[in-house]
C-alpha cells in the first residue's frame, strides 16, 4: 500500500474512527484501525464488535492495499503533524509515514486478522434532518438506564410513523425514574409504522460523529438510517456507522404519561432552574430531594429543601398557575436534566398530586418534547 493524503483528510478519518477502539485481551486487533486504499479514496474502519464505523476520505493512491494500525497512536501522531501532505506506505507489518521533515514507523497488524464488518441491506431507508436528530439525541440520551438488568432500557426507542401528511420519528428513553420523549418531523412518510431499540452507546457515537462535522457545506442535511431485522446503519456523508439493535420489546411507555392534571403552571425556565439549584444546596445527600409547592392565588412556585446538618431553604419564582394548590417532592438532578433539555424560554409543569408522575414540556410546543418525572414518595 502506498498513498498520499492531506493532513486534514487523514486527521478527519481518524477522528471519526479511532474513538471506537476497545481493549480486548483476546482480540488486540480491536485497538487498531483498518486503513484500505483503492481508487482515489482511503477508507478507515474500526469496530468493537457491537458497533463498526467506516469513514472515507480522498487521497492519491499509488499502490492499493490495506493494513491495520493502533488507532490512538496513529491519531495522536497525525494530530501533531504540520498541515502538509502526508505520504504513507507499508513494509511487512509496519506503516511508514513522512510529512515535511517528520518521519516515523508504526508497528501494525495484518488486515487479514481484522474482523469482517457485515454488509447490511436495509428494508427501508429513513431520512432524518441532521439538526433535528442532534437536538433530539441530546434531549433523550441522558435518560437511558445504565443498569443492564433490563437491556431494552439501555437503548433508545425509535418509533417511525405517519401523522396526517408527514412522517414522524419519536425518540424515547427511560430509566424508570424519568422518561424523555422527543419528536422529529421526517422528510418522507414511512411505508409502514415501525419501532426499533438502538443501544444508547451507538446513538452517542452518532451524535459525536455529527458534532465532528461542524461547518462543512458539502455535507448532506440529512442522516439516512437503514434498518434490517438485527442491525441499523446510519449514513452521513463519508461516514457509515453499523450497529446491532436490541432484540427486546420496549415497555408501553404511553401508559405512564398522565393525560389529566389537577395543576398546570407556566414558568420562566431560567428562574425555575435557579430556584431549584438554590434549594438543592440543602437537599439530603443520596436522596437529592426538593419539594415543589404551587400556589395559584400567589402566582408563585416555592422550591423547598431541608437537611438536618445544613439547614433549610425556600426559593420562589413567579408562575402562571391554573387549577388547585399542589405539592410534590422530586429528585432535583432529574428535574434539572429535563429543564435543561428544553430549548424554549418558558416551560409547562403539569401534575395530578404528590404520588403521580409529573409532565414537563416547552410552553411553545408541548408535543415536540415531553419529560415525565416520577415523584419521591415519602
C-alpha positions in Angstrom: 0.0 0.0 0.0 1.3 3.4 -1.0 -0.7 6.7 -0.8 -0.5 10.4 -0.1 -3.2 12.5 1.6 -3.6 15.9 3.2 -3.2 16.0 7.0 -6.7 17.4 7.2 -8.3 14.4 5.5 -6.2 11.9 7.4 -7.0 13.6 10.7 -10.7 13.6 9.9 -10.8 9.9 9.0 -9.0 9.0 12.2 -11.0 11.4 14.4 -14.2 9.6 13.3 -12.9 6.0 13.7 -10.2 6.0 16.3 -12.7 6.8 19.1 -14.3 3.3 18.8 -11.2 1.2 19.6 -11.6 -1.1 22.5 -9.2 -3.1 24.8 -9.7 -6.8 24.3 -7.2 -9.2 25.6 -8.3 -12.0 23.2 -8.5 -9.7 20.2 -5.8 -7.0 20.4 -6.6 -6.0 16.8 -9.7 -4.3 18.0 -7.4 -1.5 19.2 -6.4 -1.0 15.6 -8.0 0.9 12.7 -8.1 -0.7 9.3 -6.8 1.5 6.5 -7.8 0.5 3.0 -6.6 2.4 -0.1 -8.2 1.9 -3.5 -9.2 4.1 -6.4 -8.9 7.7 -5.2 -10.1 7.0 -1.7 -8.8 5.9 1.7 -11.3 4.1 3.9 -10.8 3.8 7.7 -12.7 1.2 9.6 -12.8 0.4 13.3 -15.1 -1.9 15.4 -15.7 -3.0 18.9 -17.8 -6.0 17.6 -21.1 -4.2 18.6 -20.6 -1.1 16.6 -18.5 -0.6 13.4 -17.7 2.7 11.7 -16.4 3.4 8.3 -15.1 6.8 7.1 -13.9 7.5 3.5 -11.6 10.4 2.6 -10.0 11.5 -0.6 -6.3 10.8 -1.3 -3.9 9.8 -4.0 -3.4 6.0 -4.1 -0.2 4.9 -5.9 -0.5 1.2 -4.7 -3.8 -0.1 -3.4 -3.8 -2.3 -0.3 -4.9 -2.5 3.3 -3.3 -2.7 6.8 -4.2 -2.1 10.4 -2.5 0.5 12.7 -3.0 1.1 16.5 -5.8 3.7 16.5 -4.9 6.0 19.3 -1.2 6.1 18.5 -1.9 6.8 14.8 -4.5 9.6 15.7 -2.2 11.2 18.3 0.8 11.2 15.9 -1.1 12.7 12.9 -2.6 15.4 15.2 0.9 16.7 15.9 2.0 16.8 12.2 2.1 20.1 10.2 -0.7 20.9 7.7 1.1 19.4 4.7 0.8 16.3 2.5 1.4 13.0 4.4 2.9 10.1 2.5 2.2 6.6 3.8 3.4 3.2 2.7 3.7 -0.3 4.2 6.6 -2.5 4.8 5.8 -6.0 6.2 3.8 -5.3 9.3 4.9 -1.6 9.6 3.4 1.6 8.3 5.8 4.4 7.4 4.7 8.0 7.4 6.5 11.0 6.1 5.3 14.6 6.4 7.7 17.5 5.8 10.8 16.7 7.9 8.8 14.3 10.1 9.3 10.5 9.6 8.0 7.7 11.6 7.4 3.9 11.5 4.4 2.4 13.4 4.1 -1.3 14.0 0.7 -2.7 12.8 -1.0 -5.9 12.2 -2.1 -7.7 9.0 -5.5 -6.7 7.7 -6.4 -10.4 7.4 -6.8 -10.6 11.2 -9.3 -7.7 11.3 -13.0 -8.7 12.0 -15.3 -8.7 8.9 -17.8 -5.9 9.0 -21.1 -7.2 7.7 -22.9 -5.5 4.8 -26.4 -4.6 5.8 -29.3 -4.4 3.4 -31.9 -2.2 4.9 -35.6 -3.0 4.2 -36.5 0.7 4.4 -34.4 3.9 4.4 -35.5 6.8 6.7 -34.1 10.3 6.1 -33.7 12.4 9.3 -32.8 16.1 9.3 -29.3 16.4 10.9 -30.0 19.4 13.2 -33.2 17.9 14.5 -31.5 14.5 15.2 -28.7 16.1 17.1 -31.1 18.1 19.2 -33.4 15.1 19.9 -30.5 12.9 20.9 -29.2 15.4 23.3 -32.7 15.6 24.8 -33.1 11.8 25.4 -29.7 10.1 25.8 -29.3 11.3 29.5 -32.4 9.4 30.5 -31.3 6.0 29.3 -30.8 3.3 32.0 -27.2 2.4 32.8 -28.2 -0.8 34.7 -28.0 -3.9 32.3 -30.7 -5.8 34.2 -33.3 -4.6 31.6 -31.4 -4.5 28.3 -34.2 -2.7 26.5 -33.9 0.3 28.8 -30.2 0.7 27.9 -31.3 1.7 24.4 -33.4 4.4 22.8 -36.8 3.5 21.3 -37.0 4.9 17.7 -40.6 4.8 16.6 -41.4 5.7 12.9 -45.0 6.5 12.0 -47.2 8.7 9.8 -49.2 11.6 11.1 -51.6 13.3 8.7 -49.5 14.1 5.6 -46.0 13.8 7.2 -43.6 11.3 8.7 -42.8 11.3 12.4 -39.9 9.9 14.4 -40.2 9.6 18.2 -37.1 9.0 20.3 -37.8 7.7 23.8 -35.6 6.9 26.7 -36.3 5.9 30.3 -34.5 4.6 33.4 -37.9 4.0 35.3 -37.4 7.2 37.3 -37.9 9.6 34.4 -38.8 9.4 30.8 -37.8 11.7 27.9 -39.6 11.8 24.5 -38.5 14.0 21.5 -40.5 14.1 18.2 -38.9 14.9 14.8 -40.7 15.5 11.5 -39.2 13.2 8.8 -38.6 14.3 5.2 -40.6 11.3 3.9 -43.6 9.4 5.1 -42.6 5.8 6.3 -44.0 3.0 4.2 -45.2 1.4 7.5 -45.1 2.0 11.2 -42.0 0.6 12.8 -40.2 0.6 16.1 -36.6 -0.3 16.9 -34.5 -0.1 20.1 -31.0 1.2 19.3 -28.2 1.0 22.0 -27.5 4.3 23.7 -23.8 3.8 23.0 -24.5 3.7 19.3 -26.5 6.9 19.3 -23.9 8.6 21.5 -21.4 7.7 18.8 -23.8 9.0 16.1 -24.1 12.3 18.0 -20.3 12.5 18.3 -19.8 11.9 14.6 -22.3 14.6 13.7 -20.6 17.0 16.0 -17.2 16.4 14.4 -18.6 17.9 11.1 -19.5 21.4 12.1 -19.4 23.8 9.1 -18.8 21.7 6.0 -21.1 23.0 3.4 -20.6 19.9 1.1 -22.2 17.6 3.7 -25.8 16.4 3.4 -28.5 17.9 5.5 -29.9 14.5 6.4 -28.8 11.3 8.1 -30.0 8.1 6.3 -31.0 5.2 8.6 -31.3 1.7 7.1 -32.9 -1.0 9.2 -32.7 -4.8 8.9 -34.0 -7.3 11.4 -31.0 -7.2 13.6 -28.9 -4.2 12.6 -29.1 -0.4 12.0 -26.9 1.6 9.6 -26.5 5.3 10.0 -25.1 7.0 6.9 -23.9 10.6 6.9 -21.7 11.9 4.0 -18.5 9.9 4.1 -19.4 8.1 7.3 -21.3 4.8 7.8 -22.0 3.5 11.3 -23.3 0.0 11.7 -24.8 -1.3 14.9 -26.7 -4.2 16.3 -30.2 -3.4 17.6 -31.6 -4.5 21.0 -33.8 -7.5 20.4 -36.2 -6.8 23.3 -39.7 -5.3 23.4 -39.7 -1.7 24.8 -42.3 -1.1 27.5 -45.6 0.6 26.6 -44.4 4.0 27.9 -47.5 5.9 26.8 -49.3 4.3 29.8 -47.2 6.3 32.3 -47.7 9.7 30.6 -50.5 11.4 32.5 -53.4 12.8 30.4 -55.4 14.7 33.0 -54.0 17.2 35.5 -55.1 19.0 38.7 -52.4 21.8 38.5 -50.8 23.4 35.5 -48.0 26.0 35.8 -46.2 28.1 33.1 -42.8 29.2 34.4 -39.8 31.1 33.1 -37.2 28.3 32.6 -34.2 30.1 33.9 -36.0 31.4 37.0 -37.2 27.8 37.7 -33.7 26.3 37.2 -32.2 29.0 39.6 -34.7 28.3 42.3 -34.1 24.5 42.0 -30.3 24.9 42.1 -30.6 27.2 45.2 -32.8 24.8 47.1 -30.7 21.8 46.0 -27.8 23.1 48.2 -29.9 22.0 51.2 -31.3 18.7 49.8 -30.4 15.4 51.5 -27.3 13.6 50.2 -28.3 10.5 48.3 -32.0 11.4 48.1 -31.4 14.7 46.2 -35.0 15.8 47.1 -36.6 19.1 46.7 -40.3 19.9 47.3 -42.3 21.9 44.8 -45.3 23.8 46.2 -47.6 25.5 43.7 -49.8 28.4 44.9 -52.3 29.6 42.3 -53.5 32.6 44.3 -50.0 33.9 45.0 -49.0 33.1 41.4 -45.8 31.5 42.8 -43.9 28.3 43.0 -41.9 27.6 46.2 -39.0 25.2 45.9 -38.0 23.9 49.4 -35.3 21.6 50.7 -34.3 20.6 54.3 -31.2 18.8 55.5 -30.7 18.1 59.2 -27.0 19.0 59.2 -27.0 22.0 56.8 -30.4 23.7 57.4 -33.3 24.5 55.1 -34.1 26.8 52.2 -37.2 28.1 50.3 -36.6 29.6 46.9 -39.6 31.1 45.0 -40.3 32.1 41.4 -43.3 33.6 39.7 -45.7 31.2 37.9 -48.9 31.4 35.9 -50.8 28.6 37.7 -54.2 27.2 36.9 -56.0 24.5 38.9 -55.6 23.7 42.6 -52.7 24.3 45.0 -50.4 21.2 44.9 -47.1 19.8 46.3 -44.7 17.2 45.0 -41.2 16.0 46.0 -38.8 15.2 43.2 -35.1 14.3 42.6 -33.6 17.8 41.8 -31.0 16.2 39.5 -33.6 14.5 37.3 -35.7 17.7 37.3 -32.7 19.9 36.1 -31.9 17.3 33.4 -35.4 17.8 32.0 -35.5 21.6 32.3 -32.0 22.0 30.7 -33.1 19.8 27.7 -35.9 22.2 26.9 -34.9 24.9 24.4 -37.8 27.3 24.9 -37.7 30.2 27.4 -40.9 29.1 29.2 -41.8 25.6 30.4 -45.1 24.0 31.4 -45.2 21.9 34.5 -48.3 19.7 35.0 -49.2 17.4 37.8 -52.0 15.4 39.4 -50.7 15.1 43.0 -47.6 14.1 45.0 -48.0 10.4 44.2 -48.3 10.6 40.4 -45.8 11.3 37.6 -45.3 15.0 36.6 -45.1 16.2 33.0 -42.7 18.9 31.8 -42.8 20.4 28.3 -41.8 23.5 26.4 -44.6 26.2 26.5 -44.4 26.9 22.7 -44.6 23.3 21.5 -45.8 20.9 24.2 -45.8 17.9 21.8 -42.2 18.3 20.4 -40.7 17.4 23.7 -42.1 15.7 26.8 -40.3 14.8 30.0 -42.0 12.7 32.7 -40.7 12.8 36.2 -41.6 10.3 38.9 -42.2 11.7 42.4 -40.2 10.8 45.5 -42.8 9.2 47.7 -42.4 9.9 51.4 
